[in-house]
Amino acid sequence: MLRCGIELYDRNGGQTIWQGMIWSAEVPFGNRVIGRTLETSANTVQVAYNQPDGKAARAPWAINTRHVAQYGIKELVGDLTDATESQALVYRDTLLASRGILPAPKVVSRAITTKNMTGRLLCVGLYKTLDWRYYTNLEAGLN
């Protein structure tokens, strides 16, 4: 359901007046409200790190292809200081494992009553995906 497209239409003319997507969802469950969000997810992860000799380096990208196919590319660059390549790779894989899937539903708040059993969807404009990718200038040797 997250990242599903949403369109709002003009009541009279039937023209699309807004387009966006579902960013987060919350539903009452017993005496709790359970929710999920795309806010903390990432499915393409790289780590920039400083080697013990002070040279800057980057671990190659790791990708959760299943998550990319479902939600699109959402990049994250982590950083470490005084790390070896193997430490950077372990950290990158840990980041991808923890963020490469949507976090488990969590308790958002305690519901006062679930009599009406209503949920809440937070919808955002497609602009929200603009910071999902990092700029890469291949001519400058940065990747």
N, C-alpha and C positions, 0 to 999 in steps of 0.2 A: 504494500500500500504506500509506503514512503516513496517519494519522488514521482508518484503518479501525477499526471497532468491535471490541472484544474482550469476551467474556463468559466468566466462569468459573462452572462449575456444581458444586453439591454432588454428590458421587459417589453418594450413596445416594438422595436425594430428587429430584435433577435440577433443583433450584431455583437460580436465579441468585444467586450469592453476591458477585460483583464485576463491575462494568462499567467499561470504560475504552477506551483507544484506543492505537494504535501511534504512539509519539512519535519513535522513531529505529530504524534498522535497520543492521546491520553484517554483511557477508558476506566470507569469505575469497576472495581472487582472486589466484592465483599465490602469491607470498611476501608479500602485503600483505592487510590487512583494509580494505575499502572501506565507507564509511558515509554515511548521509544522516540529517538531523534536521529537525524543525519548529522547533527552538529559535530560530534566527536569522531565520526567515522573517517577512515582513510583507506584506500585500497591500492595505492601505488606509493611505496615508501623508499626513501633514500636517506643516507646518513652522511653529513659532512663532519669531518673530524680532523683534529690536529694530531699528527703522529708524534711520538716521544721526541723526535729530533726537531720538532717545530714546523715541519712541512704540512701544508694543508692537503687534504685528500677527500675523496668521496667514494663511498661504497656504491656499487651499482644498484639500480632500481630493483625492487622486488615488487611483484604484482599479484594481487588476488584476482585472477581472471574471472572467476564466477561473480564476484562482487562488482567488478568493472562492467560485465555484461548486463547486470541488473540495474546499476545506478549511474554508470558513467565513471570516467576517471576522476578520482579525488586524491590529489597528491599531498604528501607530507614529507618535509625534509627535517629530520631530527639532527641534533648536533652533539658532539662529544669532544672533550679535550684530552690530550695525552692518551690516545687510544691506539692500539694496534689494529691492523686490518681485520683480524679475526674478531676482536672485540666489537668493532664497528658493525660487522656482519651479524653478530649475535644480537646486538642492540636493534639493528634494522629489522631482523626477523621477529624480535619481540614486539616492536612497534606494530608491524604488520599483523601479527597474531592478535594483538589486543585491539587494534582499530580496523583491521581488514574485514571484519564482520561487524554487523550492527551490534551494539551492546545489548545485553539481555534486557528485557523489560525491567524497569525499576520502579520502586514506589516513589511517586512524585509527591503525593500528599495523602493525608488521611481524609477520606470522604466523610462529610457530615451525614449525608444520607444518600442512598442509592435508589431512592424511590422511583425517580424518573429515568434512571439508567441512561443518562446522556453521556456522550463522549465529546472530546474536543480535538479538532484538527487545526494545526497551525500551518497556514499556507503562506508561501513567500513567492516573490517574483523570480523569474528565471535568472535575474541579475545575481542572485545568491550563489550561482555556480561559477561566477567569473573568477573567484579566488581559489578555485579547485585545482588550477594548473599553475605551474611556475614558468616564468619566461626563460627560454633557453636561447642564448646567442652562440651558435656553433662556430661562427667566424672568430669569436674571441677565445675559443677553446674551453668555454664553460659548459658543463652538461650535468 
